[in-house]
Amino acid sequence: MERKNDIYIGQMLIEAGVITAEDLEKGLKEQKNTDEFICTILVSMGLAQEDTLLPVLSRQLNMPFVKIKNLEIQPEVISKVPAKFATHYKLMPISLEEHEISLAVTDPLDVHTLDDLKLLLGLEVKPMLAGEKDILEAIHKYYGVGAETLEEIVSEKNTDTTTAAGIAKTEDLEALAEDASIIKFVNQILTQALSERASDIHIEPFEDELKVRMRVDGILYDTPIPPTIKYFHQAIVSRIKIMANLNIAERRLPQDGRIKVKLQEKELDLRVSIIPASFGESVQIRVLSSIFFLNLEKLGFMEDDLKKIASVIKKPHGIIFVTGPTGAGKSTTLYASLAKINSSSIKIITVEDPVEYQLRGVMQIQVMPKIGLTFAAGLRSILRHDPDVIMVGEVRDYETAEVAIRASLTGHLVFSTLHTNDAAGAITRLLDMGVEPFLVSSSLECMIAQRLVRLICPECRAPAKVSELALKNFGVSEKPENVNLFAGKGCPACKFSGYRGRTGIYEIIVMNDCLREMVIQKASSQQIKRKAIEFGMRSLRSDGWNKIQKGLTTIEEVMRVTQIEETVE
């Protein structure tokens, strides 16, 4: 890159009042370390805004400025420029007219690159100015994750995609899985998951394609990937198996493993599950941070609920149940509770399936039913280790329930989870398992039911209209025009969903003498729930309504996760 071009552009920007001479001097000094285009440096240093800088530069150079995210680029245009060129030169093909191709570029005065491309593509090149972030997002969208890596693999094998399908058969699978390009591609998938805040990665083979999907904020999204990925399915699966210390030769049985990786300075714990499907092995990867960092105050509890929980978790004995369906954040609540009371003066032991997060200073046991280490067996052994606090991953049967409850009656504080729809349902579930009512009544201290709702995206949050029927579902009698609610319009930051991030909605029953008496009398869960509401409990939907009013989430989102509830009276 020629330094005089950057000085020339810098002078233009100074004359236009976008930056100062001092800003340019700082940018040029930084450029000696990075050798990037001066505009990219000025934006990354916070000395100029891309939206202000680029239109000015476009006018000064008399070159079109283009916002790629507002365009729909045709596949035949994309096919003219190989992915490795687009990625290496940070450019994006925009349109094609006879013998001329329009390319969005970040550095419009880099004539050497433009001449190289003219020669490589055999077309006249018309440069257009675009932001670097805009170009990189477009490359990801149109070419797919790791497109340039897959191109490298095909070219290295000196073959086309029709014979690439035979690679896994003709070469040693282990050697191919250790190929630098396959390793790079798997790392690109993991990096993409991290940048999108994905909790799960799904690699799914179908008859004529391989799909990669990622779960973000509880919803699955397709990840754009090159169609040629289907030829390297087995190599990718083998690479993941090697990372997880699994048997790459075994393709007929399900396998489970674990990978610890460091990506972008973050340590990740990846849980790998591989199952044989009709068209090959399907891979599911759960992405967990290896260090647990959430605290109770950040989980979305209302202030009064937080006080209730803080009081309950400090009790010397009793049992606390967190209920809800899979993926409702029960484990996170349990871990945050344990982290809150964790200290050198108490001994905490957990028995889990699987151990999801590492908690410093806590003894954590992984159940292994194949060798007889079940929740109940683990719990019995734990009791001989002089614990103060015990956490049982899940109460699934009478045996585990009885041991957990008896442990809580003999001076231990026990945390566990149950799969029930609401807090009161935990009581009837225990009774249905065969636990005696007097044991349930005397041991239970608190039941927390929870769901996760998506938060409105802060980038595109705007006032929203609401219907009378929607308000009625929440027991609100006010007219729609008198209620101020919000929703997300949809933007690139939230994948046009209108939501970004999640928080919890909760239903908390703290036991008292009246409720304990109702348990002994075998009252129904609805009767217990109604009585708990009299004592100040908020139902899931009622807690959701509080968060709707605060502008955190939407009516549709709370309805989505509480549809099985009865309307709050």
N, C-alpha and C positions, 0 to 999 in steps of 0.2 A: 504494500500500500504506500503511495507517495504522500509524504508528509505535507508537501506544498498544497495538495488538494484539500487536506483537512484545514490548513490555515486559511485557504481561500473560502471554504464553506463557513469556517468560524467567523471570518470578517463579515460575510453576508448576514449571519445571524446577529452580530453586534450591531450592524447598520439598521437591521430591522427591529432592534430593541428586544430581541428574544433572550439574549444573554449579555453579560458584561465582559470587558476585556480580561478581568480577573478570573471569571468563570472559564473562559477559553484557555487561559494559562494553566489553570488547575486540570482541565480536561486533557490538554496536550502532555502535561506531566504524567498523568495517569496512563496515557496511551503508550508511553515508553515501556510500561510493564505488561500491558495487555495486547497491544498492537491491533485493537479493534477500531472500527469506524468512529470518528469523533462524535457524531450524533448519538450513537449507541452509548458511548461513554458518558456524555452530558446527561442523558436520561437516567442511566443507572446510578449516577452520582447525585441525582436529585437537583441538578442545576438547571434543568429545563423539562417542560412537560412535552411528551411526544405529540399530543393533540395540537399543541401550539406551534411546536418547532417544525413539524413536517409540512403543514400547509404553506408556511412562510418559505421554506426551502423549495417547495414545489413551484411557487410563483417566481422566486428568484432565478431558478434554473430553467423555467419554462418547460417543466416536465409534469405529466399528469400524476396526481396523488390519488391513490386508490385504497379504499377500505375493503379488504378481502372478505371479511366476515359478512358483508352485505351482498356478496356475489354468490352465484351458483355456477361453479366451473365444470365444464363438460368433460367426461372421461377421455374423449379423444385428444383433448388438449393436454391433460395430465400425462397421457401415455407418451407424448413427444419428449418429455424430460425425465430421464431416469431418477429414481429416488435418491441415489447417491450424489447426483449433481445438485439436486434441490437442497439436500441436507448439508452438503459440504459448502456450497456457495451461499446458503441462506437466501434462496430465491423461490418464487412460486410462479408457474405458468398461469396466465390469466385468460388469454384468448388467442385464437389462431385464424389468420386470414391469408389464404393462398400461401405465399412464401415468407410470411412475416409472423413471428410469434411475440406476443406481449408478455413481458416478465416483470413481476413485482420484485424489486430489489431494495436492499437497505442502503447500499453505497452507490449512488448514481454516477459517481466520477471514477469508479474502478473500471477503466476502459479495457485493461488487460483481461479481466474476467469476462467481460462482455464479448471481446474478440474471440476468446477461447470457446465460449458457448456458441458463437456464430459458426465457428469451424466444426465443433462437435455435433451440433444439431443440423447443420446444412441449411439453416434458415436465417433470414434477416432478424435481428433482435431489436425490439422496441422496449426500452426500459421504462418502468413506471415506479414511482416512489411509494413505499409502504413501510409500516413499522415492523421492527424485528419480531416482536411478540406476535403480531398479526400473522406474519409469514410462518413462524414456527407452529402456530396453532393450525394454520391451513395445511401445512405439510403433514401434521399428525392426522388431521381430519380426512384428507384426500388420499394420502399414500398409506396411512396406517402406521401403528407402532412398529418400529424396527424394520421398516420396508427396505432401507438401504442395506441392513445386515443380511436380509434374506437374498437380496440381489447379489451380494458378495458371495454367499454360499453357493448359489447356482453358478456364478461365473467361475468360482474356484474349482468346482467339480467339472468345469468345461463341458457343460451339458445344458440342455434346455429343460423346461419344466415337465415335459412329457417323460423324459428319462429320469428326472429328479425323483419321481415317485418310487423308483426302484432303488434309491440310495440305501434306505434302511435294510433292504434285503441283501444287497450285494456287498456291503461293507460291514465291518465289525461295528455293531450298534454302540458299544461302549466307547469306541474310538470316536465315533461321530458325535456322541453326547459330550465328549471332552473337546470337541472342535471349538476354537476360539469364537467363531461366529455364532454358534448355537448358545454358548455361554453368554455372549454379549446380548443375544436376543432375549433370553430368559431374564437377564438383568434389566433389560429395557422394560419388559412387562412388569417386573416388580417395582421399578422406579416410577412407572406410570401409575401403578396402584397407589403408591405412596403420595404422589403429587395430587391425585384425585381424592385422597382421604378414604380409599376403599377399605371395607372391612373384610371382603371376600373376593377371591379371583376364581372364576370358573373357566376351565379349558375343556370344551365339549365337542367331540367328533360327531359329525352327521354324514349322511351318504356322500354328499359332494362338497362339503365344506367343513372347516374347523372354526368354531366360534370361540371368542374370548369375551366373557362378560364380567363386569365388576359391580359389586354391591356398594352403593354410596348412600348413606343416610337411610338404609333399609330397603332401597329400591335398586333392582338390577338394571344396568345400562349396557348396551352393546359397546365394545371397544373396537374402533376401526382398525383392522389389520389387513395386510396384503393377502389376496386370495391364494398366493403361492405357499402360504403357511401350511396348507393341508398336506403338502408333500413332505413336511418335516415334523409331522405330528409325533411319530414314534421317537424321533431324536429328542424332541422337546420334553416328552414324558420321561424318557430315559435320563435326561439331564436333571430333571426335578427329583427323580428317584435316587440318583447318585448323591445329590445335595442332602436328601433326607435319609441316607443310609438304608435304602430299600433294595429289594432284589429286582434288578432290571430284567432278568430272564423270566420272572413270573408275571404272566399277563392274564391269567385266568381267574385269579383270586383278588379280592379287595386287599389293599394295603394301607396302613396308616403310619405316618412318620412326622418328624419335626425338623425344622431348619432354623438355625440362628444366623442372621446376616446383619451386616452393617451397611446401610444405604444413606447417603447424604447426611453423614454424622449421626444417624439414628440407628439404634440397635433394635432389630425386629425379631420377633419370635413367630415363625410361620408353622401352622399346623397343616399337614398335607394329608389328604384322603384321596385314594385312587381306587376307582371301581371299574370292572370290565363292563362295557356297554356294547350295543349291537355293532357299532362301527369303529371300535377301538376303545382304549382306556380313557375314561373321563377323570379330570383332575379338579379337585376343589382345594383351595388354599385359604385358610383363615389367617388374616394379618393381625397380629397382636404386638403391642409395644412390650419389650421385655421388662421394662420398669413401669410399675403402676404409679400414676401421678395424679389421678382425679381425687378430689376430696368431696366430702358430703355437701359442702356449701355450693359446689359447682354443678350439682346434679339436677337442679330445678325445683328443690323443695321450697314451699312457701315458708316464711319466717316462723309461724307458729308450729308447723309440722317439723321443722328443723329442731325446735326446742323439745318437742315430744320425743324425737328419735335420740337426740343427745342425752336426754334423761334416761330413756329405756336401755341404751347400750352400755350405760355405766352401772346397771344393776348387777349384783353379785351372782345371781342365778336366774334361771328361767329360760324359755325358748322364744326366739324371734323368727317368724317366717316371712319370707319375701315371696310373693306369688305373681304369676303372670305366664303368658305363653313363651315359647322359645324366641329368643331375640328381643325380649322386652327390657333387657338391661339389669336383670336380677343379680347376676354375678358382680357387676360393677357396683351396685348398691352394697352388697355384702363386703366386697373388698374395701370400699370407702369407709364402711362402718368399722371394719377391723383395723384399718390404717389410723382411724381416729382414736381408738383406745389402745393401740399398740405401744407398749413401753417395756423397759427392762424389768419392771416390777411384776409383770404378769406373763404367763406362758400361754401362747396361742398355738393350737395345732389344727390343721385342716385336713379333710379327706375329700378329694375332688375327682371329677371325671370330665375333662382333663384339668390339670393345673394350668389355669389360663394366664395368670400373671405371677411374677415372683414378688413376694412381699418380704422385705428385709426384716430379719429377726423372728420370722414365723416358720414353724415346721410344717411343710406341705407334703401330703402323701397322695400319690396317684393310684386310683383303684385299678385292679387287674382281675376281673371276674374269672378269666381263664385259669388262674392259679388259686382261686378261692379268696382273693383279696377284694371283697365286696364292701359297700358302704357300711353294712352292719358289722362285718368282721373287722374292718379298719377302725370303726368307732369303739368296739370293745377293747382293741389293743391300745387305742389312744388313752382310754380311761386309766390305764396302768402307768401312764407317763406323767401323772400329776399336772394335768392342764388346768388353767383357770377359765380359758375360753376355747370353745370348739366350734369349727365350722364344717358342716356336712353339706357337700355339694347339692344333694337332692334327696328328699325322702320319697322313695318309690314304692315301698312295700311296708307291711305291718312290722316286720322284724326291725327294719331301720328306724321306723317311727317309734317303736317301743323303747329301743336302746337310747335314742336321742332324747325322748321325754324323761326316761328314768335318770339319764345323765343330768338333765336340767333340774331334776328334783333332789339330786345329791350334791348340790353346791357348785354346778358348772353353768356358765352362760353359753347357750347353744344358738348358733345361727344356722338357718337352712332355707331351702326353697321348696315350693310345691307348685304343681301345674294346676292352678284353679283360676277361674275368671275374675273373682273379686276377693277382697280380704276376708269377708265372712265365710266364703266358700272353703277356706282352709280348715275351719272347724269341722264342717260336715264331711270333708275329705278324710280327715283323721278318724272320725267316728265310723265312716264307711270302711276304712281299712281294718277296723276291729279294735281300735284303742278305746279303753274304758273312758266314759265321759268325765269321771272324777279326776283321772290322770290328765286329760286335756285341760280341764278347768283349772287345776292347781299349777300346771306347768307353763301354760301360755302367758306371755307378757305382751306381745305385740304382733299384729299381722299387717304387712304392707303389700298392697296390690299396686302394680305399676304397668305403664305402657310407655313407649317412646313416640313422641310426635316430632315432626320436622319443623324447624324454625323458619320463619319467613326470611328470605334472602335480604340482607341489609342493603345490597346494591340496587335492587329494583323494587323495594318496598313502597307501596302506594295505597291510598285509601280505597276501600272496596265496598261494593253494595252488598246488602244482605236481604234475604227473603224472610217473610213473616213465619213461614213453615220452619225454616232453619232455627229461628229464635225460639219457636215453640218446642223444638226438640231439646232445648236447654232450659226449658221452664221459664223463659223470659217473656214477659207480657208487654214489653215496650214496643212502640212502633219502629219499623226498620229505619226510618229517617232520623230517629233520635239516638241511634246507636252508631258509634264511630269505630269501625273495624278496618283492618289492613290485610293486604295480600301481596304476593310477589308477582310482578308482571312477567318475569322470565328474562334472563340475560345470560351472556356467556359464562359469567362467574358461577351460576347455579345450574348450568346445562339446560337453561330455559325451562326449568321445573318450577321456579318461583320459591324454592326452598334451599336452604344451606345450613347444615348442622342439625343437631337434635337435642331435645331436652326431655325430661320425664314428666309425666302426670301421675299423681299418686292418690291412694285411698288408704288411710292409716287408722287402724283400730287399736287403741291402747286398752287393755283389759282392766275392768274394775269389778267390784263385788256383784253388781247387778248383772253384768254380762256373764260372769262366772256361774251365777245361779242359773241363767238361761241355758248355758252349755250343759249343766247337770240335768236340766229338765228336757234336754234334746230338742231345743227350739230350732226351727228351720233357719237357714242362712238369711232368708229375706227378713225374718223377724229380728234376728241379731243385727242385720244391717240397718233396719229402721230405728232400732234402739240406739245404735252407735251414732246415727245422724242426729238423734236427739241430744246426745252428749257432745256434739260439735264436729263429728266426722264429715269430711267432704268426700263425695263419691268421685270416681275417676272423671266423669263428665263435668261435674261441678268444678273440680280442680282445673280441668281443661278450659272451662269457660273463663276462669280467672286469668289464664295465660292468653286467651283470645283477646280479652279486654285490654291486656297490657300490650297488645300488638306483637306478641311473640310468635303466635301460630294462627291457624285459620279454623273456621268452623268445620270445613271439609276434612281437615286433617284429624281433628279430635273425633269426628264422627267415624272416620275410617278405622280408628283403633278401638273405639268403644261401641261399635254397632251392636254388640251382643247384650249391652246393658239396657235396663229399663230406663225410661226418661226419669230424670230426677224430679221428685214431687216438690 
